Amino acid sequence: MDFTKWWVTEFKTIKFPSAGTVFDYYIDPETKKFEPWTKRVPKFELDPDVPLQVRSLYPGNAKSHRRQFNL
């Protein structure tokens, strides 16, 4: 949280969302606006007709998408 306070104070010309931390958002390349990482997480649906696989046991979340995006 200290980094977020510093970031918001240091970059006053950038309108940052009031909720969460700077790590909870990414800049949408099309709109150039902050969007929550949760927006990029696809809805998880388990298909009962497909054999269970390890990947299906770990549905994506905001943290995993943020990591993948930055790699």
Secondary structure as the mmCIF struct_conf table of DSSP 4:
data_model
#
loop_
_struct_conf.conf_type_id
_struct_conf.id
_struct_conf.beg_label_comp_id
_struct_conf.beg_label_asym_id
_struct_conf.beg_label_seq_id
_struct_conf.end_label_comp_id
_struct_conf.end_label_asym_id
_struct_conf.end_label_seq_id
HELX_RH_AL_P HELX_RH_AL_P1 ASP A 2 GLU A 10
TURN_TY1_P TURN_TY1_P1 PHE A 11 THR A 13
BEND BEND1 ILE A 14 ILE A 14
BEND BEND2 SER A 18 GLY A 20
HELX_RH_3T_P HELX_RH_3T_P1 VAL A 22 ASP A 24
STRN STRN1 TYR A 25 ILE A 27
TURN_TY1_P TURN_TY1_P2 PRO A 29 THR A 31
BEND BEND3 LYS A 33 LYS A 33
STRN STRN2 PHE A 34 PRO A 36
HELX_RH_3T_P HELX_RH_3T_P2 TRP A 37 ARG A 40
BEND BEND4 VAL A 41 VAL A 41
HELX_LH_PP_P HELX_LH_PP_P1 PRO A 42 PHE A 44
TURN_TY1_P TURN_TY1_P3 PRO A 48 ASP A 49
BEND BEND5 VAL A 50 VAL A 50
HELX_LH_PP_P HELX_LH_PP_P2 PRO A 51 LEU A 52
HELX_RH_AL_P HELX_RH_AL_P2 VAL A 54 LEU A 57
BEND BEND6 TYR A 58 TYR A 58
HELX_RH_AL_P HELX_RH_AL_P3 ALA A 62 ASN A 70
#
